[in-house]
Amino acid sequence: MAAQNSAGIQTLLDAEREAQKIVQKAREYRTKRVKDARSEAQKEIEDYRKQKDEEFQSFEKEHTSGNKAAEEQAEKDIQAQLDEIKKIGQKTGPKVVDDLVKAVMDVHPEVPTRAV
């Protein structure tokens, strides 16, 4: 009977070891699936990010072309105004300088009317 009990205990121990192996394999499988799911999710996130970035680039390109045209027009307008100011400066510059020099050099002191 002792041999029979010993054989039964051994059978139970073997079954327990087998169950632990099955549980260990299930844990490893679950861990592997979690890692795979994370990597798949990361890949999907990267793909989505890339797609949205491309959409943004095309949107930006589409809408900034009008801004570039406006910037170029504004630059032309500013350059035309600067050229006009330079022409006026060249035309009237010597007269302004002469008037300033004359005002500084020809001093006419006058007594204020309140001081009298």
Secondary structure, DSSP 8 states (H G I E B T S, - for coil): -HHHHHHHHHHHHHHHHHHHHHHHHHHHHHHHHHHHHHHHHHHHHHHHHHHHHHHHHHHHHHHHHHHHHHHHHHHHHHHHHHHHHHHHHHHHHHHHHHHHHHHHHS------TTT-
